[in-house]
Amino acid sequence: MRILPSVSQRNNMVLVPATVGWKDALAETDKITLETAKLLRKIILPRTHLHRECLYDKFCPFYKSVWMMRNIIHFYNLANQAVERGAGMDGQKITYTLIKHRLGDLFYRLVSQKFEDPAEGEEALVAKFKKLHEDLTAGFRNLEDETR
């Protein structure tokens, strides 16, 4: 996934559904792209300048930004793979709504990464980010197993 095209894709996707019926008009993969772009805009992009909402983090260490982006992209890839693999044996499709509902705690942790305090030290933060990365993998694996 390329980051900048995702953000500009989001702008296009917001205009089209507004005329037809908002998010329901989007394909599941487009919903994932839209939400991922929203995450990037809220978590990563404010770090590139002094944004009023994130003055607490204006000196975000590079390793933290990299790990946050890595986890967001991992979520994006796993969500798309789950949706593309389609329905399970009982016909239950994996949709973005199902992902958000079943993996809401992981999504919350994904969004909350930005609040991790660099004062804890690089080793401690990287361990937390790696744990989230592993938990995302396990969460999607479990979701796919449950829908088979």
N, C-alpha and C positions, 0 to 999 in steps of 0.2 A: 504494500500500500504506500503510495506516495502521499505525503502529508499535505502539501499545498494544493494539489488538485482536489483532494478531499474537501477542503474548506471551500474552494470555489464551486465544487459540485453541489455543496450544501446550499449555496445561494440560488442556484438554478432549481434545485428540488423544492425549495420553499415557494418559489413563484408558481410552478406548475400546479401543485395540489391545491393552492389557494383558490384557484378558479374551478376546481372540480370537486373538492370535498376533503381537503387537508390530507392527513397522513394515510387515510384509508385507500387513497388512490395510488399510493406508492407500492412498489414491489417490496418484499421483505428485505432483500439485500439493500435496497435504497433506504429503507428505514434504518438499517444498521449503519450505513454510510452517514446518514443525517445525524444520528445520535453520536457517532464517533467524531464527526466534525464539531458537534456541539461540545463534546468533552475536550477536544483539542483547543477549541476557542476559549473555554472556561479555565482550563488547567495550564496549558502550555503557552499559548500566545500572550497572555498578560505578563508573562515573565520577560518578554522581549522589550518592555518599556515600563516606565513607572505608572502603573495602572492603580487607580485609587483603591480598588478592592484588594490588592495584594501587596500593599506596602510592607506587610509583615515578612514578605518573602522576596524583597527586591534584590537580595544577594543570594539567590538560589544557587547552590553548587551545581556544576555541570553534571556530575554523576546523578544527582537527583532528577534533573530534567530528563536525562537520557533514560533512566529507569522508569519514570512516569510515562514517557512516550512509548517505551518498549512494552509496557503493560497495556496501554491503550491499544496499540497495534495488535498485540496478542489477542486481546478481547475481540477486536474487529475480525481478525482471521478466524478465530474459533467460532464466532457467531455466524459468519458467512458459511463456514464449512458445515456447521450444524443445520442451517437452513437448507443448504444445497443437498445435503444427504436426504432431506425430505422426510416423509412420513414413516412411522414405525409400522409394525405388524397390525396394530389396531387402527391404523389410519390417522392417528393423531399427528398432525404436522407440527414441526418445530417452527414457531413464528417468533418475531422479535418480542411480541407481547408475552409469550410463554417464557422466553429467555429472561426478560426483565422480572417477571413474576417469580419464577423458580430460582433465579440467581440474583435476586435483589440485594442480598447481603454482600455478595461479591461486587456488584455494581456500585454499591455504597462505598465499599473499600477502595474501588477504583477511583471514584470521585474524591474521596478523602485523602488520597495520597499527597495532595498539595499541602496538607496541614502537618505532614511529618516534619519534625523540628531537626534541622541540620546540626543543632548543638548536641544531639545524641551521638554524633560521629558517623563517619562514612560506613564503617563496618556494620553498625547496628541498623542503619537505614537500608543498606544494600540487602541485608538479611531479610528485612521486612518486605522489600520489593520483590525479592526472589520468592519468598513465601507466597505472596499474592500471585505471582506468575504461576507457580505450581498449583495453587488453589483454583485459579481460573481453568487450568488444564483439567484438573480433577473434576471440577464442577460441570464443565461441558461434557466430559466423558460420562459422568453420572446422568446428566440430563438426556443424553442420547441413549444410554442403556435403559432408562425409565420409559422412554417413548417407543421402544422396540416391542 
